């Protein structure tokens, strides 16, 4: 028996608005973080959004700058567990100052 999976596409702002999900928020999407942040700019820029936890590649300056353009600043990062030989993937906390 094959399990059926369904998926849908939406922008983060719409999903968060409809479901009432918000602050603080964890984003764990394995490779599409920039798309999530771009689609959620209104939410991530809202002063009520106090913090964001997201897995990032330490060298992805564009993603870090995108998040920081929403008013959230990188507060701390820790090496992500279970990354095998990868040593540049971190769990990062961005917070509004």
N, C-alpha and C positions, 0 to 999 in steps of 0.2 A: 504494500500500500504506500503510495506516495502522498506525502503531506503537501497541501496547497498553502501557499503563502500569498498574502495580498500586501501591496504597498501603495502608497499614494505620495504625491509630491505637493508641497505647499511651502510658503516662506515662513520662516521662524516667527516673524511678528504676527502673522495670522493665526498660527497654531497656538502661540502663547496667549493671544487675545481670546480665542475661542475656549481653550481649556482652562484658562486662568492660571497657567503655570508662570511662576516668576520667582523672584528673588529670595535667596541666592539660587543660582542655576549651575548645573553641571552639564557640559557638552562633551560627549564621547562618541564620535562618529567615524573614527578611523579613516582619515584622509580627506574629508570634506569640510573641515573646520572653517575655512575661509568662506565657503558658500553659506554656511549656517550664520556666521557673523554678518555677512553682507545682507542676508535676508532678514536679519533681526536687528538691524542698526537702530530702529526706533526703540526697541526694547532695551538693547544694551546701552543706549545713550540716555535712557530715562533715569533721572536722579534716584528713583526708588530702587533701581538695580544696584545693590551695594557690593556684590561680589560675583565672580564667575570662576568656576573651576574647569579647566580644560587641559587636555593632553596636547602638548605641542612639541615640535622639533625645535631644539635650542637654536638652530641656525635659520629658522623661518622668521626673519626680521619683518617681512611683509605682513605676516599674520599678527605678529606682536604689535606692529604699528597700527594695523587696522583696529585691533581691540583697544589700543590706547587712544585712538582717534574718537572712540565712543566715551572717553572720560574715565576709563578704568585703567589703572596703572599696575604693572607687574609688581606684586608684593613679595611673593616667594615661589620657589620651584624646588621640587624634589625629584630625583631620578625615578622614573616610572618602573615599577616592579615587573617582573616577567617579560622583559624586553630582549632576552637572549644576549646576542652579541652587540645589540644597539645600545650605545651609551649617550645618545644625544636626544632621547625622548624623555620629557619631563611632565609631571603633573604640575601645572602652574595655577596659582591663585592671583587673579586680578581683582583689585578693590578700588572703589571710589574713595578718593581722599576728601 
